[in-house]
Amino acid sequence: MTWNALQEGTSLTRRRLLQGALSGAAGVLAWHQGWPHLRTALAQKGEPSGQMTWAIHVTIAPTWFDPAETTGVITPFMFLYALHDALVKPMPDGPMSPCLATRWGESADGLSYDFELRQGVKFHNGDPFTAEDVKFSFERYKGSGATDLKKYVKAVEIVNSHQVRFHLHEPWPDFLTFYATPATGAAWIVPKKYVEKVGDDGFKNHPIGLGPYRFVSHQPGIEVVFEAYTDYWRKTPHVKRLVMKGVPEPTTRLAMLKRQEADVAYGVYGAVAEEIQRDPNLKLQPAVGQTVQWAVFTYEQYDTKSPWATNGCAWRPITPSTGKPSMRRKPSVTQCSRGALCRVPSSMPCPWSPMPMISRKPSNCSKRPGTRMASTWASIALIQSILA
């Protein structure tokens, strides 16, 4: 068994958390200079105090409180990082940082993975965290990536109360990529006894987790309120009360900032962002680092009757080393960055990895088919920052 080394003693400061996460985010955050409520809280040592209010860009869905229903987008993780905890998850010190698992390892034949669990950890309702909860959380998971996980994982064995072993049908190098990253929510743990008692719907109405904040209340479509969990294993949060308000309209989020009804607003662009920049009492934080964007094309570009094939906008992949069109004729995905089209062959590696790009915007392409998608860590960074 090759074990991943336990990482202890990492300096987890507020600045480091913000820098690490915001540098890999997409979107824009705005907040009051000094964060009045947060500043008051941070001035107090010992017990958490103060309140921090977020105006977020989406309507809050109760399914986001349950890791078992995590979809293939990053949005639910702003709630998961507050309410729950995972065996392994991205933190500023690494993309797979030990959390509820102190270490993990892969067998020599690649057919099993062992996780040693952190001891002395309790759920918000006082129930102890054990290997039973890990097995239960995995088996009830039905969110993004569940099909692949259940296809390759043969069984979850409870070695003892603080060690679990995942048995695979065959070696699967991507196991940790699916299990230990936000590709899925399968490694995020819920209390077995509580869920069995209240059911899935009851759990969404009043979730219990292992995270730095415990659930207080939820007004559907309006807000969710969390309160600091003083027995959180990593450290006690500084801010006592965290309020997340769902405010889809950007001008309303701006108004809340100006009236000091919110300390932080997420997802502000264009004219709203420009207005924030002109206000000396507000700070605009761009977060456009490791953005992944792409345009998906259809075979219409190969249809001679389609305007996409005749107006000069039929795009062909370009070989980065030569800048010349490659011989591949059916590109399905091309990576984009900051709105400029980057032509790369579809044989290139996943865009999460650095790759050479050739940026060029074709003429007469004011409208182009496809979609842009971006993932963000900005909101998650703020949750983690108030722990420092």
C-alpha positions as CSV (number, residue, x, y, z in Angstrom):
1,M,0.0,0.0,0.0
2,T,1.4,3.4,-1.0
3,W,0.1,6.0,1.4
4,N,-0.4,9.7,0.8
5,A,1.5,11.5,3.5
6,L,-0.4,13.3,6.1
7,Q,-0.2,17.1,5.8
8,E,-0.1,18.8,9.1
9,G,0.9,22.3,10.3
10,T,0.0,24.1,7.1
11,S,-0.3,27.8,7.5
12,L,-3.9,28.5,6.7
13,T,-4.2,32.3,6.8
14,R,-7.1,34.4,5.6
15,R,-4.9,36.1,3.0
16,R,-3.5,32.8,1.7
17,L,-7.0,31.3,1.4
18,L,-8.3,34.2,-0.6
19,Q,-5.3,34.4,-2.8
20,G,-5.2,30.7,-3.6
21,A,-8.9,30.4,-4.3
22,L,-9.6,33.7,-6.0
23,S,-6.7,33.3,-8.4
24,G,-8.5,30.2,-9.8
25,A,-12.0,31.7,-9.9
26,A,-14.3,33.0,-12.6
27,G,-16.5,36.0,-12.1
28,V,-16.4,39.0,-9.9
29,L,-16.9,39.7,-6.2
30,A,-17.6,43.0,-4.6
31,W,-17.6,43.9,-1.0
32,H,-17.5,46.8,1.5
33,Q,-14.0,48.1,2.2
34,G,-13.1,46.6,5.6
35,W,-16.1,44.3,5.7
36,P,-17.7,46.1,8.7
37,H,-19.5,43.1,10.3
38,L,-16.5,40.8,9.5
39,R,-14.0,43.3,10.9
40,T,-15.9,43.5,14.1
41,A,-15.9,39.7,14.4
42,L,-12.2,39.3,13.6
43,A,-11.4,41.8,16.3
44,Q,-12.8,39.4,18.9
45,K,-10.7,36.5,19.9
46,G,-12.1,33.3,21.3
47,E,-15.8,32.8,20.7
48,P,-17.1,33.7,17.2
49,S,-19.1,36.9,16.8
50,G,-20.6,39.2,14.3
51,Q,-22.5,38.5,11.1
52,M,-21.6,38.3,7.4
53,T,-24.2,38.6,4.7
54,W,-23.7,37.5,1.1
55,A,-25.8,38.5,-1.9
56,I,-25.3,35.6,-4.2
57,H,-26.2,35.4,-7.9
58,V,-28.5,32.4,-7.8
59,T,-31.7,31.3,-6.2
60,I,-30.9,28.9,-3.4
61,A,-32.0,25.3,-4.0
62,P,-32.5,22.9,-1.0
63,T,-30.8,20.1,-3.0
64,W,-27.5,22.0,-2.6
65,F,-27.6,21.2,1.1
66,D,-27.3,17.5,0.4
67,P,-23.9,16.2,-1.0
68,A,-25.7,13.1,-2.4
69,E,-27.3,15.3,-5.1
70,T,-24.3,17.3,-6.2
71,T,-24.7,18.3,-9.8
72,G,-21.9,18.9,-12.3
73,V,-21.5,22.5,-11.5
74,I,-19.5,24.3,-8.8
75,T,-22.4,26.3,-7.3
76,P,-23.5,23.8,-4.6
77,F,-20.0,23.7,-3.1
78,M,-20.3,27.2,-1.6
79,F,-22.9,25.6,0.7
80,L,-21.1,22.2,1.1
81,Y,-17.9,23.9,2.3
82,A,-20.0,25.7,5.0
83,L,-22.2,22.8,6.1
84,H,-20.3,19.7,5.4
85,D,-16.8,18.2,5.1
86,A,-15.2,15.6,2.9
87,L,-12.5,12.9,3.3
88,V,-10.4,14.8,0.8
89,K,-11.1,18.1,-0.9
90,P,-9.3,21.1,-2.6
91,M,-7.8,23.5,-0.1
92,P,-5.2,26.2,-0.6
93,D,-2.4,23.8,0.2
94,G,-3.4,21.4,-2.6
95,P,-6.1,20.1,-4.9
96,M,-6.5,17.0,-2.7
97,S,-6.0,18.0,0.9
98,P,-6.5,15.6,3.8
99,C,-9.6,16.6,5.8
100,L,-11.8,13.9,7.4
101,A,-9.2,11.4,6.0
102,T,-5.8,11.9,7.6
103,R,-4.1,9.8,4.9
104,W,-5.0,7.4,2.1
105,G,-3.2,5.0,-0.2
106,E,-3.5,2.7,-3.2
107,S,-2.7,-1.0,-3.2
108,A,0.1,-2.2,-5.4
109,D,-2.3,-3.9,-7.9
110,G,-4.5,-0.7,-8.1
111,L,-7.6,-2.7,-7.0
112,S,-8.2,-1.0,-3.6
113,Y,-7.9,2.4,-1.8
114,D,-7.6,2.7,1.9
115,F,-8.6,5.9,3.9
116,E,-7.6,6.4,7.5
117,L,-10.2,8.6,9.2
118,R,-9.8,11.5,11.6
119,Q,-10.8,10.6,15.1
120,G,-12.7,12.6,17.7
121,V,-14.8,14.4,15.0
122,K,-18.5,14.9,15.7
123,F,-21.5,15.9,13.6
124,H,-23.5,19.1,14.4
125,N,-26.0,17.0,16.4
126,G,-23.3,15.3,18.4
127,D,-23.1,12.0,16.6
128,P,-19.6,10.7,16.2
129,F,-18.1,10.4,12.7
130,T,-17.2,6.8,11.8
131,A,-16.5,4.6,8.8
132,E,-20.2,3.7,8.7
133,D,-20.9,7.2,7.7
134,V,-18.4,7.1,4.9
135,K,-19.8,3.9,3.4
136,F,-23.4,5.1,3.8
137,S,-22.6,8.5,2.1
138,F,-21.0,6.8,-0.8
139,E,-23.7,4.2,-1.3
140,R,-26.5,6.9,-1.3
141,Y,-24.7,9.2,-3.6
142,K,-26.6,9.8,-6.9
143,G,-25.2,13.1,-8.2
144,S,-22.8,13.9,-11.0
145,G,-20.4,11.0,-11.8
146,A,-22.3,8.5,-9.8
147,T,-22.7,6.1,-12.7
148,D,-18.9,5.9,-13.2
149,L,-18.2,5.5,-9.5
150,K,-20.7,2.8,-9.0
151,K,-19.5,1.1,-12.2
152,Y,-15.9,0.8,-11.0
153,V,-16.3,0.4,-7.2
154,K,-17.1,-3.1,-6.3
155,A,-17.6,-2.6,-2.6
156,V,-16.8,-0.4,0.4
157,E,-15.3,-2.4,3.3
158,I,-15.3,-1.1,6.8
159,V,-11.9,-2.3,8.1
160,N,-12.5,-0.7,11.5
161,S,-14.4,2.3,12.9
162,H,-11.7,4.6,11.5
163,Q,-10.6,3.0,8.3
164,V,-12.4,2.2,5.1
165,R,-11.3,0.3,2.0
166,F,-12.7,0.8,-1.5
167,H,-12.5,-2.3,-3.7
168,L,-12.5,-1.8,-7.4
169,H,-13.5,-4.3,-10.2
170,E,-10.4,-3.4,-12.1
171,P,-7.6,-0.8,-11.8
172,W,-9.0,2.7,-12.3
173,P,-6.4,5.5,-12.2
174,D,-9.2,8.1,-12.2
175,F,-10.7,6.9,-8.9
176,L,-9.4,9.8,-6.8
177,T,-10.2,12.3,-9.6
178,F,-13.8,11.3,-9.3
179,Y,-13.9,10.7,-5.6
180,A,-11.6,13.3,-4.1
181,T,-12.3,16.4,-6.2
182,P,-15.4,18.5,-7.0
183,A,-16.0,16.3,-10.0
184,T,-18.5,14.6,-7.6
185,G,-19.8,15.1,-4.1
186,A,-19.3,11.4,-3.1
187,A,-16.5,12.1,-0.6
188,W,-18.7,14.6,1.4
189,I,-20.0,12.9,4.5
190,V,-23.5,12.9,6.0
191,P,-24.6,11.2,9.3
192,K,-26.0,7.8,8.6
193,K,-28.2,7.6,11.7
194,Y,-29.7,11.0,11.2
195,V,-30.5,10.5,7.5
196,E,-32.1,7.1,8.1
197,K,-34.2,8.7,10.8
198,V,-35.5,11.8,8.9
199,G,-35.2,10.6,5.3
200,D,-33.8,12.4,2.3
201,D,-36.5,15.2,2.3
202,G,-36.1,15.7,6.0
203,F,-32.3,16.0,5.6
204,K,-32.7,18.8,3.0
205,N,-35.1,20.6,5.3
206,H,-32.6,20.5,8.1
207,P,-29.2,19.2,7.1
208,I,-26.7,18.0,9.6
209,G,-23.0,18.0,8.7
210,L,-19.4,18.1,9.8
211,G,-18.5,21.6,8.4
212,P,-17.5,24.8,10.1
213,Y,-21.1,26.1,10.1
214,R,-24.4,24.4,11.2
215,F,-27.8,25.0,9.6
216,V,-30.1,27.4,11.4
217,S,-32.9,28.2,8.9
218,H,-33.9,28.4,5.3
219,Q,-36.5,30.5,3.5
220,P,-37.0,28.9,0.1
221,G,-35.9,31.1,-2.7
222,I,-34.8,33.9,-0.3
223,E,-32.0,33.0,2.2
224,V,-30.3,30.4,4.2
225,V,-28.7,31.1,7.7
226,F,-25.8,29.3,9.2
227,E,-24.1,29.6,12.6
228,A,-20.6,28.9,13.6
229,Y,-20.0,25.3,14.8
230,T,-17.6,25.8,17.7
231,D,-16.5,22.2,17.8
232,Y,-15.3,22.1,14.2
233,W,-12.2,20.0,14.1
234,R,-10.0,22.4,12.1
235,K,-10.6,25.6,14.1
236,T,-13.5,27.7,15.4
237,P,-14.8,30.2,12.8
238,H,-14.4,33.9,13.6
239,V,-17.7,34.9,12.2
240,K,-20.7,33.7,14.2
241,R,-23.5,34.1,11.7
242,L,-23.4,33.6,8.0
243,V,-26.4,34.7,5.9
244,M,-26.6,33.8,2.2
245,K,-29.3,35.6,0.3
246,G,-30.3,34.6,-3.2
247,V,-30.4,37.7,-5.3
248,P,-30.4,36.9,-9.1
249,E,-30.7,40.5,-10.2
250,P,-27.3,42.2,-10.3
251,T,-28.6,45.7,-9.8
252,T,-30.4,44.5,-6.6
253,R,-27.1,43.1,-5.3
254,L,-25.4,46.4,-5.9
255,A,-28.2,48.2,-4.1
256,M,-27.8,45.9,-1.1
257,L,-24.1,46.6,-1.0
258,K,-24.6,50.4,-1.0
259,R,-27.3,50.2,1.7
260,Q,-25.0,47.9,3.7
261,E,-27.6,45.1,3.6
262,A,-24.9,42.8,2.3
263,D,-21.2,42.6,3.0
264,V,-20.3,40.7,-0.2
265,A,-22.0,40.4,-3.6
266,Y,-21.0,37.8,-6.1
267,G,-21.2,37.8,-9.9
268,V,-21.2,41.5,-10.9
269,Y,-20.4,42.5,-14.5
270,G,-20.6,45.2,-17.0
271,A,-22.2,48.5,-16.0
272,V,-22.8,47.3,-12.4
273,A,-19.1,46.5,-12.0
274,E,-18.1,49.9,-13.4
275,E,-20.4,51.6,-10.9
276,I,-18.8,49.6,-8.1
277,Q,-15.3,50.7,-9.3
278,R,-16.5,54.4,-9.0
279,D,-17.7,54.0,-5.4
280,P,-14.8,54.5,-2.9
281,N,-16.7,52.6,-0.3
282,L,-16.8,49.4,-2.3
283,K,-14.1,47.1,-3.6
284,L,-14.3,45.1,-6.8
285,Q,-12.3,41.9,-6.9
286,P,-12.0,40.3,-10.4
287,A,-11.5,36.6,-10.3
288,V,-10.7,35.4,-13.8
289,G,-7.8,33.0,-13.3
290,Q,-8.2,29.4,-14.3
291,T,-11.4,29.8,-16.2
292,V,-12.5,27.0,-18.4
293,Q,-14.7,28.1,-21.3
294,W,-15.6,26.3,-24.4
295,A,-17.7,26.5,-27.5
296,V,-19.5,23.4,-28.7
297,F,-20.1,23.1,-32.4
298,T,-22.6,21.0,-34.4
299,Y,-22.2,19.3,-37.7
300,E,-24.0,22.3,-39.3
301,Q,-20.6,23.8,-40.0
302,Y,-20.0,21.0,-42.5
303,D,-23.4,21.5,-44.1
304,T,-22.8,23.5,-47.3
305,K,-26.3,25.0,-46.9
306,S,-25.5,26.3,-43.4
307,P,-24.3,29.9,-43.1
308,W,-21.6,28.7,-40.6
309,A,-20.0,26.8,-43.5
310,T,-20.1,29.6,-46.0
311,N,-19.5,32.9,-44.3
312,G,-16.0,32.3,-43.2
313,C,-16.9,31.2,-39.7
314,A,-16.4,27.5,-40.2
315,W,-13.6,26.9,-37.7
316,R,-10.9,24.3,-38.1
317,P,-8.5,23.2,-35.4
318,I,-5.0,24.6,-35.7
319,T,-1.8,22.8,-34.7
320,P,-0.3,25.0,-32.0
321,S,3.3,24.3,-33.0
322,T,2.9,25.4,-36.6
323,G,-0.2,27.6,-36.5
324,K,-1.5,25.8,-39.6
325,P,-4.8,23.9,-39.9
326,S,-4.6,20.3,-38.9
327,M,-6.0,17.4,-40.9
328,R,-8.7,16.6,-38.3
329,R,-12.0,17.5,-39.9
330,K,-14.5,17.2,-37.1
331,P,-13.6,19.3,-34.0
332,S,-16.2,19.1,-31.3
333,V,-14.7,21.3,-28.6
334,T,-12.4,24.3,-28.8
335,Q,-11.2,26.1,-25.7
336,C,-11.8,29.8,-25.2
337,S,-10.3,32.4,-22.9
338,R,-11.5,35.9,-22.1
339,G,-13.9,35.7,-25.0
340,A,-11.1,35.2,-27.6
341,L,-11.4,31.9,-29.6
342,C,-8.4,29.6,-29.1
343,R,-8.1,27.0,-31.8
344,V,-6.6,23.8,-30.7
345,P,-6.9,20.3,-32.0
346,S,-9.4,18.1,-30.3
347,S,-6.6,15.6,-29.5
348,M,-5.0,18.1,-27.0
349,P,-5.3,17.2,-23.3
350,C,-8.1,18.3,-21.0
351,P,-8.2,22.1,-20.8
352,W,-7.7,21.9,-17.0
353,S,-4.0,21.4,-17.8
354,P,-1.9,24.2,-19.2
355,M,-1.7,24.0,-23.0
356,P,-0.4,26.3,-25.8
357,M,-3.1,28.4,-27.4
358,I,-3.3,30.4,-30.5
359,S,-5.9,33.2,-30.1
360,R,-7.7,34.7,-33.0
361,K,-11.2,35.9,-33.5
362,P,-12.6,35.2,-37.0
363,S,-14.2,38.1,-38.9
364,N,-18.0,38.3,-39.3
365,C,-18.6,36.1,-36.2
366,S,-20.6,38.5,-34.0
367,K,-22.8,35.5,-33.3
368,R,-21.4,32.1,-32.9
369,P,-23.0,28.8,-31.8
370,G,-22.1,27.1,-28.6
371,T,-21.9,27.9,-24.9
372,R,-19.5,29.3,-22.4
373,M,-19.1,27.7,-19.1
374,A,-16.9,28.7,-16.1
375,S,-16.3,27.3,-12.7
376,T,-15.7,29.4,-9.6
377,W,-14.0,29.0,-6.3
378,A,-14.5,32.6,-5.1
379,S,-17.5,32.0,-2.8
380,I,-15.8,28.9,-1.4
381,A,-12.7,31.0,-0.6
382,L,-14.7,33.4,1.4
383,I,-16.2,30.6,3.6
384,Q,-12.8,29.2,4.2
385,S,-11.3,32.7,4.8
386,I,-13.5,33.4,7.8
387,L,-12.0,30.4,9.5
388,A,-8.6,31.9,9.6
